[in-house]
Amino acid sequence: MDQIDRKILYELQRNGRMPMVELAERVALSPSPCTERVRRLERDGVITGYHARVNPEALGRGMLVFVELTLSSKSSKIFDAVRQALLLEPRVLECHLISGTFDYLVKVRLRAMSEYRDLLGKILRDIPVPVQSHSYVVMEEIRETLELPVLD
């Protein structure tokens, strides 16, 4: 991946709906080679998709909560069961198995605290061997982005 590919990624992360002619201008290429580079980046799995960014408030999901989950025992069978349970929950935006003092960090978007109480109860019921959870309700979102730094 060269500097032109990185410029393409930079521009597309900022506006994935940009017309190819405009993208080509911004990265100093003609449209045909620019289009081919984008297709190659897609084919190689560097670009994995194009998405609409939706305002959570517009859908009534302004409450953002991070949850730490700690399991009382660990095995590949238990980790698989937790993975499946969390993958099936649509309110879970992100879930990460991590190292440290707890096992999972889960990010959820909700309507209200009552919905969170119900969701946490469901998670703790559906997940094998949970021992504890800690929740962090976000009071103010300072920055949230999906853009990765690609330019050196």
C-alpha positions in Angstrom: 0.0 0.0 0.0 1.5 3.3 -1.1 0.8 6.9 -0.2 -1.8 7.3 -2.8 -3.7 4.3 -1.4 -3.5 5.9 2.0 -4.9 9.2 0.6 -7.8 7.3 -0.9 -8.5 5.6 2.4 -8.3 8.9 4.2 -10.8 10.5 1.8 -13.2 7.6 1.7 -13.3 7.3 5.5 -14.4 11.0 5.6 -16.9 10.6 2.8 -17.6 7.1 1.5 -20.2 8.5 -1.0 -17.7 10.8 -2.7 -18.0 10.5 -6.5 -15.0 8.7 -8.0 -14.2 11.8 -10.2 -13.9 14.0 -7.0 -11.9 11.3 -5.2 -9.5 11.1 -8.1 -9.0 14.9 -8.1 -8.3 14.8 -4.3 -5.6 12.1 -4.7 -4.2 13.5 -7.9 -5.1 10.6 -10.2 -7.3 10.3 -13.2 -10.6 8.5 -12.6 -9.8 5.2 -14.2 -6.6 4.4 -12.1 -8.3 5.7 -9.0 -11.3 3.4 -9.5 -9.0 0.5 -10.0 -7.2 1.3 -6.8 -10.4 1.4 -4.9 -11.6 -1.9 -6.4 -8.2 -3.5 -5.4 -8.5 -2.1 -1.8 -12.0 -3.6 -1.6 -10.9 -6.9 -3.2 -7.9 -7.2 -0.8 -10.2 -6.6 2.2 -8.6 -3.3 3.2 -12.0 -1.5 2.5 -14.6 -3.7 4.2 -17.7 -1.7 3.5 -19.5 1.6 3.3 -21.9 2.7 6.1 -24.3 5.4 6.9 -23.5 7.0 10.3 -26.8 7.4 12.2 -27.4 9.8 15.0 -28.3 7.7 18.0 -30.5 10.5 19.4 -32.6 10.4 16.3 -33.5 6.8 17.1 -34.1 7.5 20.8 -30.9 5.6 21.7 -28.9 8.4 23.3 -27.8 6.4 26.3 -24.3 5.0 25.9 -23.1 2.4 28.4 -19.8 0.4 28.7 -20.0 -2.8 30.7 -17.2 -4.8 32.1 -18.0 -8.5 32.5 -16.0 -10.9 34.6 -16.5 -14.7 34.4 -16.0 -16.9 37.4 -14.4 -19.6 35.3 -12.8 -19.6 31.8 -12.5 -22.2 29.0 -12.8 -22.1 25.3 -16.3 -23.6 25.6 -17.4 -20.8 28.0 -15.8 -18.1 25.8 -17.7 -19.6 22.7 -21.0 -19.5 24.6 -20.4 -15.9 25.7 -19.5 -14.9 22.2 -22.7 -16.5 20.8 -24.9 -14.9 23.5 -23.5 -11.4 22.9 -23.6 -11.7 19.1 -27.3 -12.3 19.2 -28.0 -9.2 21.2 -28.7 -6.3 18.8 -28.2 -3.6 21.4 -24.6 -4.6 21.8 -22.6 -2.4 19.4 -19.1 -3.7 20.3 -17.8 -6.6 22.5 -14.2 -7.3 23.2 -12.5 -10.2 25.0 -9.6 -8.4 26.7 -6.7 -9.1 29.1 -6.7 -7.5 32.5 -8.9 -7.6 35.6 -12.1 -8.4 33.7 -12.9 -10.5 30.7 -15.2 -8.6 28.4 -15.8 -4.9 27.5 -19.2 -4.4 26.0 -20.6 -1.2 24.4 -24.3 -0.7 24.2 -26.7 2.0 23.1 -30.1 2.2 24.8 -33.2 4.3 25.3 -33.3 4.6 29.1 -31.9 3.2 32.4 -34.8 0.8 32.6 -33.8 -0.8 29.3 -30.3 -1.1 30.6 -31.5 -2.8 33.7 -33.4 -5.3 31.6 -30.5 -5.9 29.2 -28.0 -6.4 32.0 -30.3 -9.0 33.6 -30.6 -10.8 30.3 -26.9 -10.8 29.7 -26.2 -12.1 33.2 -28.9 -14.8 32.8 -27.7 -15.9 29.3 -24.0 -15.9 29.9 -22.5 -18.9 31.6 -20.7 -18.3 34.9 -20.7 -14.5 35.2 -19.3 -13.4 38.5 -19.7 -9.6 38.3 -20.3 -6.6 36.1 -19.4 -3.0 36.3 -21.2 -0.4 34.3 -20.1 3.0 33.1 -22.9 5.3 31.8 -21.4 8.0 29.5 -22.3 11.5 30.6 -20.8 13.3 27.6 -19.4 11.9 24.3 -16.2 13.9 23.6 -15.2 12.0 20.4 -16.4 8.9 18.7 -15.1 8.0 15.2 -14.6 5.0 13.0 -11.8 6.8 11.1 -8.4 5.1 11.3 -5.2 7.2 11.0 -3.8 6.3 7.5 -1.6 9.2 6.6 1.9 9.3 7.9 
